Amino acid sequence: MHKLPDTAHCRTTLADGSIATVTATRRPRAGRADVKCSPAQVAERMQQVVRLARHTEPRVDSRDQVVISIDRAPGRDERDWELAVVLADRMVRAVWQGAGQVHANGWSDQWELGRIGGHDSAAAGAIVGGPTGLAHLGALSGQPDCGASVSAARAWFPLHSGGINDCLCKVEVSVYPLSGAAGEEEDSIATPGLDLAAQLAVRQVLAGARHFDGRGLGRWRTVVRFAQPRFQGNSFELALVMADRMARGREFVPRGRVIASGSSGAWHAGQVDAVEGCAPKCALIEREAVSGDRILLPKAWEASAAPEFAGALHERGASVAWIDRIGII
C-alpha cells in the first residue's frame, strides 16, 4: 500500500516581501472537522478555500483531518497565500506531489471550479496563479478545465536516448470548438515548434484517432505543444491521442498523470502497436511515476516487461494497463 505523507510544506510570499511557510498535517479525523486552520485572523477564509478547491477532485477521502497553519500571519486583506494552502492540502493527501520545495502564490474567486484568478507576488521558481501561470488546478496533472470554452489536457511519454537527458516529456493538446463548417481535419491542427515531418506525423495521428471516435472529425481547432519539440521516433503517439481524447471529453481523467508509450499503423481502427525500447522506457517510467499516475503501454510489451514492473508501480500508488486498442482502457 502507498503510504500517505504525514506532513507537507509549501512556501508563499506575503505582501511585505517576507516568506511564510504553510504546513499541512494529516491525522485521524476521530469525529472532528475535516479541515482545521490557523491563525485565527485567516482561519475562516483558509478553511473555505480548502473545502471549495476539493470540489474539483474526482474523489475525497474524508476519514482524515487535515490541520493547516501558516507560520507568519498574513494581513486580513491578503489573499495571495491561497494557492499555497490548496497545494499543501493536496500534497499531504497525496492528491498532487510537487518536485522539491514548492513555493506558490495565487488567489481565486472560483476555487470550486479550480480556476485561479491571478497572483500578487512572483518569486523565482514559484508556481503562480492566473492566465500567465497556473490558470486552473487541473493543469497540475494534465486534467482539462471542463468549464472553459478552451479545453486543454496533458499526457506524458518517455524520451529515451540512453543519456542524462532521459525524461518524461509532456504533450499538451488544446481544443477550441468550431462554430462553422470545417475544412480538412489536418488543416485545423496547429503544431508550433515542430519541424515539417513531425507536424505531418502529429496531424495524421490525430485525424486517424478522431476518425475512430465516429464524432471527432470537423468539430475542433487544435493546438499541440510538446515540452521538448525535438525528438525522434513515434513513441509519443499514444500520449498524444490520450491528451486529445481527454481534452475533448472522450476519456476519463485519472487522479494523476497519464503516462503512455505506443504507436499505431491504424489509428482509424483504434489499434495500439508496440514501439522500440520496452526495457529502458519501462525502467524510466518506473523511476518517474508517482501516486495517482495511470500508465498505458502496448499489450505487446506485457510479456517483455520486467516481472516486478507492475508491482513496483502499484506499491507507489500508480497503475498500469496493457492495451491493444484505445477506447477499451
C-alpha positions in Angstrom: 0.0 0.0 0.0 1.2 3.5 -0.8 1.9 5.4 2.5 0.4 8.9 2.6 2.7 11.7 4.0 2.0 12.9 7.5 3.1 16.5 6.8 3.6 18.7 3.8 5.0 22.2 3.4 4.5 25.0 0.8 6.1 28.4 0.9 4.5 31.6 -0.1 5.5 35.3 -0.4 3.5 37.8 1.7 2.7 41.3 0.8 5.6 42.7 2.8 8.0 40.5 0.9 8.6 38.0 3.7 8.4 34.3 3.1 5.9 32.3 5.0 5.6 28.5 5.3 2.2 26.8 5.1 2.2 23.4 6.9 -0.5 20.8 6.4 -0.6 17.8 8.8 -2.8 14.8 8.4 -4.2 12.8 11.3 -7.2 10.5 12.0 -10.4 12.5 12.0 -12.0 10.9 15.0 -15.2 12.8 14.7 -13.6 16.2 14.2 -13.9 18.7 11.4 -12.4 17.7 8.1 -10.2 20.8 8.0 -8.8 22.8 10.9 -6.9 26.1 10.2 -4.8 28.8 11.9 -4.0 31.6 12.7 -7.4 32.9 13.7 -7.4 36.0 11.6 -7.4 34.0 8.3 -8.6 30.6 9.6 -12.2 31.0 8.2 -11.1 32.0 4.7 -8.4 29.3 4.7 -10.9 26.6 5.6 -13.3 27.9 2.9 -10.6 27.9 0.2 -9.6 24.3 1.0 -13.1 23.0 1.0 -14.0 24.8 -2.2 -10.9 23.6 -4.0 -11.6 20.0 -3.0 -14.8 20.1 -5.1 -12.5 19.8 -8.2 -11.1 16.5 -7.1 -12.6 13.3 -8.5 -13.0 11.9 -5.0 -12.1 13.0 -1.5 -11.3 10.6 1.4 -12.8 12.3 4.5 -11.5 9.8 7.0 -8.6 12.0 8.0 -8.5 15.5 9.4 -6.0 18.0 7.8 -4.6 20.7 10.1 -3.3 23.7 8.2 -1.3 26.6 9.6 0.9 29.4 8.3 3.9 30.5 10.4 3.6 34.2 9.5 0.2 35.7 9.8 -0.8 37.5 6.6 -2.8 40.7 6.6 -6.6 40.4 6.8 -6.9 41.7 3.2 -4.2 39.5 1.8 -5.1 36.5 -0.4 -2.0 35.6 -2.3 -1.3 32.7 0.1 -4.5 30.8 -1.0 -2.8 28.7 -3.7 -0.1 27.6 -1.2 -2.8 26.4 1.2 -4.5 24.5 -1.6 -1.3 22.8 -2.7 -0.2 21.9 0.8 -3.6 20.3 1.4 -3.3 18.3 -1.8 0.3 17.2 -1.0 -0.4 15.9 2.4 -3.3 13.8 1.0 -1.1 12.7 -2.0 -3.5 14.2 -4.5 -0.6 16.0 -6.0 3.1 15.8 -5.5 5.4 18.7 -6.2 9.1 18.4 -7.1 11.4 19.7 -4.3 10.5 22.7 -2.2 7.2 24.1 -3.5 6.7 27.9 -3.5 3.3 29.2 -4.6 1.3 32.5 -4.9 -2.2 32.9 -6.2 -5.8 33.6 -5.4 -9.2 32.8 -6.8 -12.8 33.8 -6.6 -13.7 30.4 -8.2 -11.9 27.7 -6.3 -14.9 25.4 -6.7 -14.2 25.5 -10.4 -10.5 25.1 -10.0 -9.8 28.4 -11.7 -7.1 30.7 -10.4 -7.6 34.4 -10.9 -4.1 35.7 -10.5 -1.2 36.4 -8.2 0.3 39.4 -6.4 3.9 38.1 -5.9 6.1 36.0 -8.1 9.3 34.6 -6.5 11.8 32.9 -8.7 10.8 29.4 -9.4 7.4 29.8 -7.8 4.1 28.4 -9.1 2.0 31.4 -9.7 -1.7 31.6 -10.5 -3.5 33.3 -13.3 -3.6 33.4 -17.1 0.1 33.7 -17.4 0.8 30.9 -14.9 -1.3 28.2 -13.4 -4.8 29.0 -14.8 -6.6 26.1 -13.2 -5.8 23.3 -10.8 -6.4 20.5 -13.3 -3.3 21.7 -15.2 -1.1 20.4 -12.4 -1.8 16.8 -13.5 -2.9 17.3 -17.1 -6.7 17.4 -16.5 -8.7 19.8 -18.6 -10.7 22.8 -17.4 -14.1 21.4 -18.3 -15.8 24.8 -17.6 -13.8 26.7 -20.2 -14.5 27.1 -23.9 -10.9 26.2 -24.5 -10.2 22.7 -23.1 -6.6 21.5 -22.6 -5.2 18.2 -21.4 -1.7 16.8 -21.0 -0.1 13.4 -21.1 3.5 12.3 -20.8 5.6 9.9 -22.7 9.2 8.5 -22.1 12.0 10.1 -24.0 14.9 7.7 -24.0 18.3 8.1 -25.6 20.5 6.4 -23.0 21.8 9.6 -21.5 21.3 12.1 -18.8 18.5 13.8 -20.7 16.2 10.8 -20.4 12.9 12.1 -19.1 9.1 12.0 -19.3 8.1 14.6 -22.0 4.8 16.4 -21.8 2.5 16.9 -24.7 -0.5 19.3 -24.3 -3.5 19.4 -26.6 -5.8 22.4 -26.6 -9.1 22.3 -28.4 -11.3 25.2 -29.5 -14.9 24.3 -30.6 -15.5 25.3 -34.2 -18.7 27.2 -34.8 -18.8 26.9 -38.6 -18.1 24.2 -41.2 -14.6 22.9 -41.1 -12.3 22.1 -43.9 -9.8 19.3 -43.9 -9.2 17.9 -40.5 -5.4 18.2 -40.7 -5.6 21.9 -41.6 -7.3 22.6 -38.3 -4.4 21.2 -36.2 -1.5 23.6 -35.3 1.8 22.3 -34.0 4.1 25.2 -33.1 7.8 24.4 -32.7 7.9 21.2 -34.7 9.6 20.5 -38.0 7.6 19.7 -41.0 7.9 15.9 -40.7 6.8 16.0 -37.1 3.9 18.3 -37.9 2.7 15.9 -40.5 3.0 12.9 -38.2 1.0 14.7 -35.4 -1.8 15.7 -37.8 -2.1 12.2 -39.3 -2.2 10.6 -35.8 -4.9 12.9 -34.5 -7.0 12.7 -37.7 -6.9 8.9 -37.7 -7.7 8.6 -34.0 -10.6 11.1 -34.3 -12.0 9.0 -37.2 -12.1 6.1 -34.8 -14.3 8.2 -32.4 -17.0 8.5 -35.0 -17.9 12.0 -33.8 -14.4 13.5 -33.6 -13.9 15.0 -37.1 -14.7 18.5 -38.2 -15.5 19.9 -34.7 -12.3 21.4 -33.3 -9.5 23.8 -33.9 -6.5 22.2 -32.2 -3.1 23.3 -30.9 -0.5 20.7 -29.9 2.6 21.7 -27.9 5.5 19.5 -26.8 7.6 20.4 -23.8 10.6 19.3 -25.9 9.9 19.8 -29.6 13.0 18.0 -30.8 12.7 14.2 -30.5 12.8 11.1 -32.7 10.6 8.1 -33.0 6.9 7.5 -32.7 6.5 6.6 -29.1 4.7 9.9 -28.5 1.6 8.8 -30.5 -0.4 7.1 -27.7 0.2 10.0 -25.3 -0.8 12.5 -27.9 -4.0 10.6 -28.7 -4.9 10.3 -24.9 -4.3 14.0 -24.3 -6.6 14.8 -27.3 -9.3 12.4 -26.1 -9.2 13.9 -22.6 -9.3 17.5 -23.9 -12.4 16.6 -26.0 -14.2 14.8 -23.1 -13.8 11.4 -24.7 -11.8 9.8 -22.0 -12.0 9.8 -18.2 -9.0 11.5 -16.5 -7.1 9.9 -13.7 -6.2 11.4 -10.3 -2.6 12.0 -11.5 -1.0 12.0 -14.9 -1.5 9.8 -17.9 1.9 8.4 -19.0 1.8 6.5 -22.2 4.0 4.9 -24.9 2.8 3.4 -28.1 2.2 3.9 -31.8 -0.2 2.6 -34.4 -0.3 1.6 -38.0 -4.1 2.0 -37.9 -5.3 4.8 -35.6 -8.5 4.9 -37.6 -9.3 1.5 -36.2 -8.2 2.3 -32.7 -5.2 -0.1 -32.8 -2.3 0.3 -30.5 1.1 -1.1 -31.5 4.4 -1.5 -29.8 7.4 0.8 -30.2 11.1 0.2 -29.6 12.8 0.4 -26.3 10.5 -1.6 -24.0 13.0 -2.3 -21.2 14.6 1.2 -20.8 11.3 3.0 -21.2 9.6 0.9 -18.6 12.6 1.5 -16.3 12.3 5.2 -16.9 8.6 5.2 -16.2 9.1 3.1 -13.0 11.6 5.6 -11.8 9.5 8.7 -12.5 5.9 7.5 -11.7 4.2 8.9 -8.6 0.9 8.2 -6.8 -2.2 8.6 -8.9 -0.4 8.2 -12.3 -2.1 6.0 -14.9 0.4 4.2 -17.2 -0.8 2.9 -20.6 1.5 0.7 -22.5 1.2 -1.6 -25.6 -0.2 -5.1 -24.9 2.7 -6.4 -26.9 5.1 -5.2 -24.2 3.5 -7.1 -21.4 5.4 -10.3 -21.9 8.7 -8.5 -22.2 8.4 -6.2 -19.2 10.3 -7.0 -16.0 8.2 -9.1 -13.7 8.5 -6.6 -10.8 7.4 -3.6 -13.0 3.7 -3.6 -12.3 4.2 -4.4 -8.6 6.6 -1.5 -8.1 4.1 0.9 -9.7 1.3 -0.4 -7.5 3.4 0.0 -4.3 3.8 3.7 -5.0 0.1 4.2 -5.8 0.3 4.2 -9.7 -1.4 1.8 -12.0 -0.6 0.2 -15.4 -2.8 -1.1 -18.2 -1.6 -3.1 -21.2 -3.7 -2.2 -24.2 -4.1 -3.0 -27.8 -6.9 -0.6 -28.6 -7.9 2.9 -27.5 -11.5 3.2 -26.2 -11.1 0.0 -24.2 -9.0 1.3 -21.3 
